[in-house]
Each structure stands twice: as structure tokens, then as C-alpha cells.
């Protein structure tokens, strides 16, 4: 146990059965509890733990765990309701990278995941201290602990020595381990949500006797909605409200509720939560708004102490339309329509708008949660619930914040392979969260960071609630397109032109029809029809002709979707509704999506009945239809691409990099910008290619350095340096194209004169060859983690803002997307006639930058500008790195917020 151990925060996490448990470092005053943990064990379990059944072992184990802090030793305990139920510890002894581990779990609590959870937290703590492997000795008959090690997801080897087994566990954080942790977390999370989303008994605390109270409204919704479980009201002044039995307090209820809805004033919330916890309630829904910080802290502490999951406060409520449950604990005006779409929102107003819009479209809801201030249950929880509930096939989210974006991203990447996940990208207009200290920081806006998260996770991000509903209508009713190629069919030329413009603006393609398709369509369309793209079927087109036209386009291999733009006319016998109903034809014949645009339509989107109980989305504006089709095409492309992998890199010296960082922060505890020498050393640890350079303190040193570094043309560059200098060009601290000793001396004197009292020295480099100037950088976001940026470089990088971004660690797919996303990307592939740049070298640069940011949480910013890309290689010409004193945080560690 070290001083740092004692400073580690207390966290709460979920066991396999959904029970909340506290994980914290052992303290000296835990001695009696730890000794009691062992003394209460059966002789057999004591023998398996200590290889002997001596009762003296309990006191000795407690003495060791609760002794004075010492280097290389850490101990974590698990407790629930103030009782210690498990202990895990490691000790490095004389080793630095290897630690001996031991685990103890209270009798009667085996097979609930206590030991596994403790080991996961111990693994995270050990990694932070540079420990690379655990060893453990166990009796060969101790099948439980051997199975625990085998199921961790870490590389484990065993060596049998008589009746004992020596286990070695490698602590590398592979995807296999993260997947195993994720699966354990998903199962525990879903179990913890059962009393919230499938409660057998519900109590509404604060239901008023008179109309107008939120509590009474929720009680009415539950009662009128046909909730099939036991329902109670809590109000000391009434015996019955709306025909529901009423009791004076939660403790007076004849049956302990799984879920309690708290609709009392803010000041009463902490006491009401405490009463619920003591009564054994397992989940709270707090709709009350206006809690101050102290009330929130008390509420959350109570929930953690008693193991209650919490939705809210300040929320609309929750619902689960499962027919055998019919739970509607909201104060919305109507009941959600039963169906298969999961909905989670932070804003109650957005929730009402989404529920109303989906009801109008006829899209039913599987479960709904208004998360409110989101102190506990989050969007990540709901995604895992929908993944497991056996009903949900479409997820809609409105999240204004993320508690753990990287954990959310891993969950979303898995869930989006099974169902569309749609969100509203809220908060897009926020400028940079702090004053930009570098090009990288200036580029890393909230929009770019959230966009990277959504793109990498395969989430469909809409810009408004309306666009979300428009896209949901298409994905709910139509198959995904195989690609972005759209054919437009219209009965009015002007409507077709509008639709074509909208598709082009949305990034969709409008392929010209082949001669064979033209002949095929002209054979079924009215006289005067024009077959191009759009296809003008004329105002005289009939229902049968339109259906045949769409069918023949569908059979054409060069089209992925059909957009039909219709206007009402008095020419054909068929009405606009008749024409729309003709579009789905015979079920199974059209595996490609069809969308309609009706310019006279009053609502932005409708799902119109079509043939054989199917529906087709109909839009009032072609832009809405095109956006929805573009979202669907991007989802199809994401699904078609295999999941990316993080490539292994050679020539990476992580230990040396940590030493560079620690040495700098020892000298500058508050952090700061590395000088050019330290910066070059750090980049060298990751094999990042740099232009040759030399440091010069004096004029004579500068001349000698220039003589060594001059290329064939004899020209060099001089860059001034002092602490805090970021934009050298803006400060005019750079001299280019220096020839001969005289110019080098003159340049040094100029910098020395203009920046007297600041200048610490200069960097001399050979003048770089011609090439494409690029920019690469990283910002360590405290919430989202490292964000890697790439794009146009040079002095104009912030003005032109031609950047793309992805969250680290980068996969091979992420790197490809980064390189191809900027508008200037064609130049990298030889569009200017100069031939492609060294694309493999560029990929390596971005992967190594990503690895550096992932390895070093202290790396606040890195700014490579410019990066010179040529056919012969990729080189960093100028680099800036800023460090801050940050400890590593494990974003994938199982814990409640």
C-alpha cells in the first residue's frame, strides 16, 4: 500500500447480479473488518486461501493489508452496506514489473463476481504503476480461483508444482480483455436495470389528492396505462388516490417496491431517498427539479449506499410498453405506442417531441427514458438494455453530455452492428472550450470531437429532432441501400430538379441510366416521358405505370435507392395517395429503399400505408428525403466495412517516453511546453520522423550547426525558441533561406536583438524540399480522451480549417478516414500531377502520434505543423508538445459514475 493508493478514489460498481458494491483502498482502521472477513470463512475456504486452516492466518492477513503504506503494495476491498465482502492485494516485493496477487471473498458471496471485479480494479491500478504481470499461487483443487484467472480475458499461463499451481497473468490491455470486461459489465448493468425498467411493484411518493401535481399525473399514467404490477401511492393525508391504495410512508407499504417514483419538493428528496433505501427499494425515478448541489450529493450517496439505480432528477419519467408490463411512469400527455424503438433523452421537452412525432408516424416504442440531470443511469446503460431486451431494433438518443465517451463508444460500436442508433448532435455551436494555445487546440472544437465519436461508433447523427424523425422513418420502414446511387422518378420536371439538387447536396450520386434501362422504361411510361436521371414520367403517369417504372429501376444493378417526387395533378386518374401506395408493390420484390416526396404534404414526414401492410416514408421537402437516404447509405457503408484494428508498431520505446515525461514534470510540476530538444527526444521514442536539426545557444554554435546541416543547395532555416512560444511565424521568429555564415550570423543577431530577455536559443535545420504541407496534432480531452487531428498545414491551417479528427487509439480504418476526409486529400493521391505522396509513411505518422497520446495521459497537446509529405517520405518539420501533470485514468474500468 502506497501513499498514492490511499489517494485513489472510492468508486462504486456492479456485481454480476446487479448489486452495487463499493471498491476502495484498504485503510488502517479496516483491520477488524478485514480480520473478520477471514475469521468468518469456513475451514475449507481458509485452507484454499492460505494452504492451511489456521485461524492465526486471519490476524496475519489483516496486519499485512492494514499496515503502514509501503512501495509496491496495494490492497483494495469491496464492501456493501458497510460490510467488507472481498479483498484483493498485490505485492511486488523486490520486483518492479511483476507482482504477487491474492484474493479473498466472503463465504456465501461466491459466484457473484466480487473477486473478478476486485481483480479488474487491481489490474488497472497495477498498470498505472508500470506493473506488467501478476503471479499467483493456488492449490490445484481451487477450481474457482483458477477459473477466475482463466475468464479474465488476459493471457494466463499455468505451471503445476505438486499440489500447487503457479499462475502468471500478463496485464496487457488487449481487445480480448476489453471485450471480456465489457461483456461482464453489460450483464451486470442489465441486471441492475431490471427493477427500474421491469418493476413488479411501483410506489409513487408525492402523489397529490388534487389534480395538477406531477406525482398525481404519473400515478394516473401508470393506472390508466394498465400497469400489470402492484401499484401504490404514498401520501400521509390520503387513503386512496385515483383508486390506487395510498399509504403514509414507504416503510408502511405492504410490499417493498422495486421502483419508487419521487415527486416531492426538492428539499424533501434526500430524506425520501433515505427512507426508500432503508426499506429495500432497488431503483429510484426522481422527477423533481431544482435540487441544489448538497441535495444532489445526498441523493447520490444514498443511492450508492443502498444500491439503488437512479434516473433523474429533473426528468419526464420512464416507460416500458412490454405487453405483460405496460409501465408508463411519465407525465407526458399520452401513452407511448408499443413497438420496437428504444428512446433515451436528457431533455423532457425533447422527449415529448420525439414521442409525439413517433406516435404520429406510427413507430412504436419498446422503452423510453428521460434521463434528466443524468447522475447515474446513462445512454450507455440504455444501449445495453436495448441490446439485451429481445424487442428493440432501433435506438434514438438525445444526449447533451457523456460521462464516459470511450466506454460509450465501445458499447455503441457493438450495438450499431445489430440495430441503427440515431442521435441528435446537440451543442454543435459551442466554440473551443478554452483559449487556443496551438493550431491543434484551435481546431479541436466540441463539434469535431462529438463528430469523431459518432463516426467511429457508427452512430447516425442528425442535426435536429426533425431530421432524427425523418431518418428514423426511413430506417424503420425501408431496407438499407447498398450504396449512394439514387434514381429519381417524378411526375413533374421541376420537382425532379429540386430532388436532384437535394441529392447532390447530400452527397448522393445520380447515375445516368444505361441504354438498356432507357428502352425498358420507355416501354412502360406514357408518351412524352423523358428517361434520364431524374426520370420525368409526366403528369399523365398512372399508378400501374409508376409501379412498373420503379420495379424496373429496382432490378437495375446500377441503382441503390429510388426517390419518387410527386405533385398533385388533374391529368391522371390516380391521386397522389394512389401513386404512393403503388410504390412498394409485391413484398419481397423490392430489397432497395423507396422514399417519396410530396411537395403539397403538410407534415415534414409521414409513413403512408402501401401495399400488403407495408409503409413508405413520404417527405414534404426533397432535402429531408435526401438527408435520410444519405444517412442510410452511410450506415450501410459502415456495416459493410469490417471492424478496424489497432496495428502493432515497432521501434516504440514506451518506458523511455515515460521517463522523458516524468523528468520534465519533476522540473516543472505545473507542466508546460517542451523545449525543442525534449520534444525531439519524445518523438524519437515513437519513431516519428523529424527533419535533421541542431540546437545553438550562441552565434558561433549556430554557424557550426549550419555548416553541418546544409544540404546540396547550402541553405538552412533558423527558428528562435523561448518558453511559451507557439506560433513562430506570427512572432516573426523564423528566418528562411539562409546562405553562408554571414547570413546565419545576421539572423541570429536579429533574433537576439528583437527578443532580448526571451530568447533561449535557436534551432537550425536544412531548408526542406518542396512538397505538400500538412498538419497533424492531438488534444487530450479530459472527457473524450485523445483526439487526433489531421489536415492542411502551414500558416493557413486555422484560416482554411481543412481538418478531420478521430479519437485515439486509431484503427487502420480511422487512419484511412483521416487521410481521405480533408478537402485537399486528392493532392495526397497525385491529383496535381506530381504523383502520390508516401501514404504508408503518412499512415505510420498518424498511428505513432495516436500511440504516443494513448500512452501518455500527461500529453495535453501535440502540434506537428508543418508536416512535409513527398513521394519519398513524410517528415515533421516543426513540433510542439505540451505536458500537464495528469495521472492515467482507465476509461474502460467498470464503475458507476
Secondary structure as UniProt FT lines:
FT   HELIX           3..7
FT   STRAND          11..14
FT   TURN            16..17
FT   STRAND          20..25
FT   HELIX           28..30
FT   HELIX           31..39
FT   HELIX           43..50
FT   HELIX           56..65
FT   TURN            71..72
FT   STRAND          73..80
FT   TURN            81..82
FT   STRAND          83..91
FT   TURN            93..94
FT   STRAND          98..105
FT   TURN            107..108
FT   TURN            110..111
FT   HELIX           114..128
FT   TURN            129..130
FT   STRAND          133..139
FT   TURN            140..141
FT   HELIX           143..151
FT   STRAND          156..161
FT   TURN            162..163
FT   STRAND          164..170
FT   HELIX           175..197
FT   STRAND          201..205
FT   TURN            211..212
FT   HELIX           214..224
FT   TURN            225..226
FT   STRAND          230..234
FT   TURN            236..237
FT   STRAND          240..241
FT   TURN            242..243
FT   STRAND          244..247
FT   TURN            251..252
FT   STRAND          259..262
FT   HELIX           266..279
FT   STRAND          283..286
FT   HELIX           293..306
FT   STRAND          309..312
FT   STRAND          317..320
FT   TURN            323..325
FT   STRAND          327..330
FT   STRAND          338..345
FT   HELIX           348..361
FT   STRAND          365..370
FT   TURN            372..373
FT   HELIX           379..388
FT   STRAND          394..398
FT   HELIX           405..415
FT   TURN            416..418
FT   STRAND          420..424
FT   TURN            426..429
FT   HELIX           439..443
FT   HELIX           446..457
FT   STRAND          460..462
FT   HELIX           465..477
FT   STRAND          485..490
FT   HELIX           493..505
FT   TURN            506..507
FT   HELIX           515..522
FT   TURN            523..524
FT   TURN            527..528
FT   STRAND          530..531
FT   STRAND          535..536
FT   TURN            539..540
FT   HELIX           543..554
FT   TURN            557..558
FT   STRAND          561..566
FT   HELIX           576..581
FT   TURN            582..583
FT   TURN            587..588
FT   STRAND          593..598
FT   TURN            599..600
FT   STRAND          605..609
FT   HELIX           611..613
FT   STRAND          615..619
FT   HELIX           622..640
FT   HELIX           654..667
FT   TURN            669..670
FT   STRAND          672..673
FT   HELIX           676..685
FT   TURN            686..687
FT   STRAND          693..696
FT   HELIX           699..709
FT   TURN            712..713
FT   STRAND          715..721
FT   TURN            723..724
FT   TURN            728..732
FT   STRAND          734..739
FT   HELIX           740..754
FT   TURN            755..758
FT   STRAND          761..766
FT   STRAND          772..781
FT   TURN            782..784
FT   STRAND          785..792
FT   TURN            795..796
FT   HELIX           797..800
FT   STRAND          803..807
FT   HELIX           812..821
FT   TURN            823..824
FT   HELIX           825..828
FT   TURN            829..832
FT   HELIX           839..855
FT   TURN            857..858
FT   STRAND          859..870
FT   TURN            871..872
FT   STRAND          873..876
FT   STRAND          879..883
FT   TURN            891..892
//
